[in-house]
Amino acid sequence: MNPVIGQCPICHETLEVTRLHCRNCDTSVEGHFSLGRLYQLSPQQLDFVEIFIRCEGKINRVEQEIGLSYPAVRARLTEVIRAMGYEVGPSESEPVSEETRREVLADLSAGSLSAEEALQILRGEA
């Protein structure tokens, strides 16, 4: 079977399920059903969520699994949180350390971090 998609491939608006069907007993239910927040994510974001859950939410394990630094993983997590429609609270951490700043710049140079993600981290937003 093909995976369910949550966004229209033409206009990118959220899709709505209008029919459910049981292959076992041939029962069909029609109406308007929500796909839920996870279907608002892109395939890449869903892959990240799967890895994050498999790693039990431990960012250091996610770092090892996908080969990115802590700031890059944190930026991806922030992106997923926002894509699901949630607000990301202000960072309560101290200003970005020189070591973190160097890691962010190295990740940016290597292409494993977008310019937007790098800015978020350096501003303390991720």
Order of alpha helices (4+ residues) and beta strands (2+ residues): beta-beta-alpha-alpha-alpha-alpha-alpha
